[in-house]
Amino acid sequence: MAESGRLGTPPSSSGPCGMTQPAHRMPRRRVCNSDPRPPRPPLTPMAQSKSQPKHKAATEVTIVHEEKSAFATFVGTYWVHMAIAATVVGAVVIINDSRAKQVVEDRRMEWDILVRAAAEGDADALMKVSRAELANTGIEGWAALAAVSPFLAERDYSGALEAVGAIEASSTPLLTDLSLPIGKEGAETTIANALKAGLASQQAQDLALGSIFENAMPPEGSPVVEMDVDLGGRTLTIALALYAEQAPLHVENFLKLVGEGYYDGTKFHRIIEGFMIQGGDPNTKDPAKGIETWGQGGPEYKIEPETGDLVHARYVLSAAKGNEPQSSGSQFFITTGTPHHLDGIHTVFGAVIEGHAAVDELNSVSIRPTQGQQRDVPEAPVPAITSARVR
């Protein structure tokens, strides 16, 4: 088989990129650069330092815990306590706010009570709310003040003075402590003291003028009614002559009830010294009806007024009544003072002709303490009519 070269001469071979390499040499690796651009020069150490980052030696890191401030320490320690305290404070604020609103609402309701009672113009009702619903509210004094005027309108000086006493005992400093130039000749005094002075002056004036206004006695032949009154086991007798011409309806009704025994056993249930003694209520002789009903009883009818020219001089017989114009069907009173403010309002239909001393004795009996609307009620034994008859 033919050989391609001479003996001992290794055959040539083609190297990379078409270059012929001698056969006896070890082949070298050559890099062919097919890129026509000239090769980039080898990187110098300077170039290497610019293109490649140098790695520094590892730095030891020490973790330092941040030191807390005193406030932060306090908060961290007591935050639970502070949260509880904040909750409690918030609850207290809410409760106090609710209470404040309730106080305002209560005060509004209290003034409403006073306004309603004052609108009725009933002195007894005003005194009742002063002692009950409005007691210790600071408004009770105003209720008592409102009661003075209706008491004075009836010349009920006992009731008016009682109202002034309630003012003085109240927790209403504007009425009890504040001095104003309202006294005599502009002297400074409290409203309560000014009221007392004014009441005393008015009462004295009424007594002085009382003798000027008198009625002629009923004429001879007028009907006369006698009443026996038991006072602690003693019998007092009063004789009443009736004005049949001036008040025929009242006289006729009174005589009818006397003839029926209607008044027997009834009591003088209301007595105001220096003003009047009042009786004729059938509730006062019924044991099943309590004292709280006294003054509310009577027949199921009323009598039209017959005021005429008769006036409320001392020792006259007059018809009791409520706020309506008509007289009560049975209740009456005998004056022990001169309440001329009742002239033209209540009907005078008789006069005491005997037993003036008995009337005076009844006028001065002891009165029990006021209880609710029950006031001016005599102490037991309450004077009672044992017999009423036509003479």
Secondary structure, DSSP 8 states (H G I E B T S, - for coil): ---SS-TT----EE-GGG-EE-TTS----------SS-------HHHHHHHS-----------------HHHHHHHHHHHHHHHHHHHHHHHHHHHHHHHHHHHHHHHHHHHHHHHHHHHT-HHHHHHHHHTTTTTSS-HHHHHHHHHHHHHHTT-HHHHHHHHHHHHTSS-HHHHT--BS-SGGG--B-HHHHHHHHHHHHHHHHHHHHTTS------TT--EEEEEEEETTEEEEEEEEE-TTT-HHHHHHHHHHHHTTTTTT-B--EEETTTEEEE--GGGG-TTS-GGGTTS---S-EE----TT----TTEEEE---SSSSEESS-EEEESS--GGGTTTS-EEEEEEE-HHHHHHHHT--B---BTTB-S-B-SS--EEEEEEE-
